[in-house]
Amino acid sequence: MSQTESETIERLPGSDDDPSAVPTWYGGVIFVILFIFTVYLLVFLADREEELVFDDSIRRDSRTLNEVRKLQDTQLDSYTWADRENNRVAVPLEQGRQEVLRRFGETGER
């Protein structure tokens, strides 16, 4: 083969379009790393959002629970009307227990 023929073969149109394996491999690795990082961030952010929603629901339930506990404590520790028309009063739990023991004694007999 002569020198002019080899120069002609090297200068053929489209012969420079063949990508090198190394830059293609590096590009693929960078793409995979970015893809994994993006997926990790999306999963992390989605889990964080679920935690925030769960925390809000717990706080809401806690407020309701605190209101119920306050109502129960008020009923257990203070005087309230049980039946106003028949003049019945609810007394605090400890005081009611003491009154029952005073009236009926330890054995429960009158």
Backbone torsions as a table, in degrees:
resi	resn	phi	psi	omega
1	MET	NA	139.6	-177.9
2	SER	-89.7	167.9	-177.8
3	GLN	-67.1	-34.2	-179.7
4	THR	-69.5	-35.0	178.4
5	GLU	-68.7	-40.4	179.9
6	SER	-68.4	-35.8	176.4
7	GLU	-66.3	-37.3	179.8
8	THR	-67.2	-40.1	-179.3
9	ILE	-67.2	-40.5	-179.6
10	GLU	-68.3	-27.5	-177.1
11	ARG	-98.5	16.9	-180.0
12	LEU	-63.9	144.9	178.3
13	PRO	-62.9	136.0	178.7
14	GLY	87.4	-6.2	-179.6
15	SER	-72.7	-20.0	177.8
16	ASP	-86.5	-5.1	-177.6
17	ASP	-80.8	-10.9	-178.4
18	ASP	-71.3	115.5	-176.7
19	PRO	-72.9	149.0	177.4
20	SER	-77.8	149.0	-177.1
21	ALA	-71.4	-35.1	-175.7
22	VAL	-66.9	-51.9	178.3
23	PRO	-62.6	-34.5	178.1
24	THR	-65.7	-42.0	179.7
25	TRP	-64.9	-44.5	177.8
26	TYR	-62.4	-41.9	177.6
27	GLY	-61.5	-41.0	178.4
28	GLY	-65.1	-41.4	178.9
29	VAL	-64.3	-44.5	178.6
30	ILE	-62.0	-41.9	178.5
31	PHE	-61.9	-44.5	-179.7
32	VAL	-63.9	-42.5	179.2
33	ILE	-62.5	-46.1	178.5
34	LEU	-63.2	-38.6	179.4
35	PHE	-64.7	-46.7	179.6
36	ILE	-63.4	-42.4	178.8
37	PHE	-61.8	-42.6	179.4
38	THR	-64.9	-44.3	179.0
39	VAL	-63.4	-42.0	178.6
40	TYR	-61.1	-44.9	179.1
41	LEU	-62.2	-42.3	179.8
42	LEU	-63.8	-43.2	179.4
43	VAL	-66.0	-43.5	179.7
44	PHE	-62.0	-45.3	-179.0
45	LEU	-67.5	-35.7	177.9
46	ALA	-66.4	-42.1	177.5
47	ASP	-64.3	-38.9	179.4
48	ARG	-64.3	-38.7	178.7
49	GLU	-65.0	-40.7	177.8
50	GLU	-63.3	-39.5	177.7
51	GLU	-62.5	-42.4	-179.2
52	LEU	-64.9	-41.4	178.3
53	VAL	-64.2	-42.5	179.1
54	PHE	-63.7	-43.6	178.7
55	ASP	-61.7	-40.4	178.1
56	ASP	-63.2	-41.1	-179.7
57	SER	-66.9	-35.6	177.7
58	ILE	-66.3	-42.9	179.5
59	ARG	-62.3	-41.7	178.5
60	ARG	-62.3	-45.1	178.4
61	ASP	-64.1	-35.7	-179.7
62	SER	-65.4	-39.2	177.5
63	ARG	-62.1	-45.3	179.0
64	THR	-63.7	-43.1	179.2
65	LEU	-62.9	-40.6	178.0
66	ASN	-63.7	-39.3	177.8
67	GLU	-63.7	-42.4	179.5
68	VAL	-65.6	-41.2	178.9
69	ARG	-64.1	-40.4	177.9
70	LYS	-62.1	-42.6	178.1
71	LEU	-62.7	-44.0	179.4
72	GLN	-64.9	-42.7	178.2
73	ASP	-62.0	-39.6	178.1
74	THR	-63.1	-42.4	179.3
75	GLN	-67.4	-34.4	-178.5
76	LEU	-79.9	-30.4	-169.6
77	ASP	-111.2	4.3	-178.9
78	SER	-140.9	165.1	177.4
79	TYR	-79.3	136.1	174.8
80	THR	-143.5	158.8	176.4
81	TRP	-78.0	124.9	173.5
82	ALA	-87.3	-42.4	178.0
83	ASP	-149.0	98.3	-174.5
84	ARG	-65.9	-36.5	-178.0
85	GLU	-65.1	-34.9	-179.4
86	ASN	-100.6	13.8	179.6
87	ASN	53.3	49.1	176.7
88	ARG	-107.6	130.4	-176.9
89	VAL	-118.5	138.9	172.9
90	ALA	-89.6	125.5	-178.7
91	VAL	-99.8	161.4	176.8
92	PRO	-58.4	148.4	-172.4
93	LEU	-57.4	-49.2	-177.5
94	GLU	-64.9	-40.3	178.8
95	GLN	-67.2	-38.5	176.8
96	GLY	-63.8	-40.2	177.9
97	ARG	-63.2	-43.6	178.9
98	GLN	-62.9	-39.3	179.7
99	GLU	-66.2	-40.9	178.0
100	VAL	-63.8	-43.2	178.2
101	LEU	-65.0	-36.6	179.1
102	ARG	-65.8	-42.4	-177.2
103	ARG	-74.4	-44.8	-171.2
104	PHE	-104.5	-12.8	179.5
105	GLY	78.2	-177.3	-178.2
106	GLU	-70.9	-31.1	-175.1
107	THR	-83.9	-17.7	179.9
108	GLY	90.0	4.4	178.4
109	GLU	-96.1	150.0	-179.2
110	ARG	-97.6	NA	NA
